[in-house]
């Protein structure tokens, strides 16, 4: 697959997304792009905040997390006007 073919395939998949999925994808894409560029916020966290993030990652890896879809569904039900 050429670079042009890959770009076209990605574009078509993005173009078919509904608005809310497109916004989610945009956030993921921006996070991916900026992942290695800016880690200055990490240094501003307290040790307790960092440990909380590590604990959350461990819980997710153990299957104890709640999916984004479930969380967003509950939020939409609770705040339908947003």
C-alpha angles and dihedrals in degrees: 000000000000124000089252091052091049093049091049092049091050092047092052092050092048092045091057095054121110117240098263093047090046091054090049091049091049090054091049092047093050090048090050093048093047095040097102098029106064124031096145092111090061090063091054093059122099119241089253091054092049091049089050090055092048090049091050092050090051092050091051091050089052091053095250096119129105116238119246089238092059093046093048092047091054092047092050091050092048095044107027093160094061 
